[in-house]
């Protein structure tokens, strides 16, 4: 323990050799002797002992230097005696992969989630009457925080889609598709209803309601 109150293991000079644990101002630092250009992995592990398997690591945080002063952090957990695997990684670009070790390899790479058969992402609401959103923002104030959105309302079991901060389309609990409307049989409201039983309702105001066109002379526009 040096004069600054730092605990040093394997060294007497802070931030010089591997094995250092420094506890100044609440920081803990682990230092290795490799240069920034060296590919190296070091980590912090948590071990547990069982009668069947003895002392085994059950969780691990790994710090990777991958050359050219780049780094990554990975998180490892144990699911069984045979399954001790990396579950999440933050790569050198700050992209996050869950079940994916190279999120930056994908086109949309900020967050990449591995989805095997029946895999995916769940947004869990805290009640049967709550609503959950996926929002697309270009600011933080007013409706710039939700210029585009997908909203599921658990209370009514309908799914809404919005652009320019307003609802444009919804699928209701019966599977009816509503564009410009919020419920079926609103014949006095401009919009379109495609009902799950096959019925189509289109309402417009001061313009043609339906236009049908074909690019050639072949084919029937409407067939009964």
N, C-alpha and C positions, 0 to 999 in steps of 0.2 A: 504494500500500500504506500504510494508515494506521498509527497507533501501536499499534493492537491486533492488527496482523498480518493485517487483512482486505484482500483484493484487491477494489477497487472499480472498475467500468468505467462510465464515463459519469456519475459522481457522486463527490463528495468527502465526502458525508454518508451514513453507513450507514442502510439501511432508509428511504430517502427517495424515490429516483427509480428509474425503470426502468434496467436495465443493471447492477444491483449483483450482485456475487458475494461473499458473505461467508463466511469460513472460520474462524469462531471456534468452538472446542470441537468441531470436526469437522462443523459444520453448513454447508450451502450454501443460500443464500437468493436467490431471484430476485424482485425487487419491481417492480411496475408502478405507474403514477401513477393508475390508475383507482380509484374508490371501490368499496366492497363491493356497492353496488346496481347497478354497471355490468356488463353481460354482456360478457365478454372471454375470449379464448383465447390462452395463451402456452405454449411448450413447449421441450423439449430434443430436438434431432434428431441422428442419426448419419448421416453421408454417406459414400458410396463412389463411386469413379469407375470406369467401364467404357468400353471402346473404342466400344461400340455406342451407349450412351445418355449418355455424359458423366457429370458429377457428379450423383448422384441421392440423395435421402434414402432410407434403407433401414429406418429404425426411428425412432419418435418417441414421446415421452411428453408428453401435452398436459395442461395445467392450465386448467380452465374455471371462471370465476366466472359464475354464472347469475342474479345478482341476489339481493337480500335476504340478503346475507352467506352464500349457499349456494355450494358448489363441487363439482367433480367432477374425476376423473382418468381419462384415456383412454390406451390403448396402441395404437400403430399399427405395423404391419409391412408389408413388401413381399413379395408372393408372385411377382410377375412385373413386367415393365416397365409393364403396364397396371393392375396390382392393388396399389395402395398404400392400405390400408384400415384402419379401426379394428377391432381384434380383441376388446378387453376394455375395460370401463368400471366404475369404482367411483363411484356417484353420491353426491349430498349426504346420503343417508340411510345410506350404508355398504353398500347393496345392490350385488351384483356381477352384471354382465351379460357373458357371453362370446358374441360375435356379436350382441349386443343392446345398443342404445344407451340404452334406457329401462327398466331392470329393475323400477323401482318401479311401472310401469304394470300389472304382472301381479299376480294374487291372492297367490300364493306367490312372494315377491320377493327373498328373501335371496340366492339364487343362481339366475339364469335363464340357460339355455344354448340357443342357437339350434340347432335340429335339422332341417336340410333333409332331403330324401330320403336314407335310409341314414345319417343323422347320429345323434348320441347321446353317451352317456357310457360310458366303459369303465373298469372296475376291473381292473388287470392284476396278477396274482399273480406271484411271483418263481420259482415252481416248479410242476411238475405235481401235487405233493402238498399244496400250500398251500391254505388256506381264506381267503376274503375276506368281509367283513361290511359291511352297511349297518345301523347301529345307531340306535335312538331312545332317548335318555336323558332322565331328569329329575333327575339328580344326577351326582356324580363318584366316589362310593365304592360298592364292592360291586356288586350287580346293578342299582343305579340307573343305572349307566352303559350298560346294555343292556336296558332293560325290554322293548323291542320290537326285533326284528332280522330281517334277511334274510341268510342265510348260504349261500354256495356252496362246497362242498367238492370241490376238484379231484381229490383222491385217489380218491374214490368217485363223482364226477360226480353228486352229488345236491344238491338245493336245499331248504333248511330255512326255515321261517317260525316265529317265536317271538313269544309275548305273555307278559306278566308274568314275563319273564326265563327262560322255558322253551320248548322246542320243542313246537309244537302240530300241525304239519303238515309233510310233506316230499313232494317229487316225486323219485323215484329215477331212476337212469340209464336204466331201461327205460320211463320215462313212467308208472309206477304212482303213484297218489295215495294217500298214507297219512296218516290222521288218528288221532293217539294211538298210532301204531305207528312203528317204524323200519325194518321190512322186511316183505316179503310173506309170506303163509301163516302168520302168527302167530295162529292161530285161538284160542289160549289167552290172548291179550292183548286187553284191552278196546280197541276202536277200530274204524275202518272202513278197508277196502281197496277202492279202485276200480282194478282192474288194466287195463293198456293193451289187453288182449285182450277187454275187455268184462265180465269177471267181477266180481261184487260180493260182498264178505265183510263182515259186520257182527257184532261180538261185544260183548255187554254182560254185566253181572253184577248179579243181584238186581233186574232191571227188564225191562220189555218191550224186545225187541230191535228190532222194526220196528213203527211205527205209521203207518197209511195213513188219510187222511181226505179227504173232499170236502165242499164247502160247499153243493152242491145235490144233487138226486136224479139229475141227468143225468151220464152218463159212466161208464166202466168203471174201477175201481180198478186191476185187474191184467188184462192181456190177453196170452194166449199164442198 
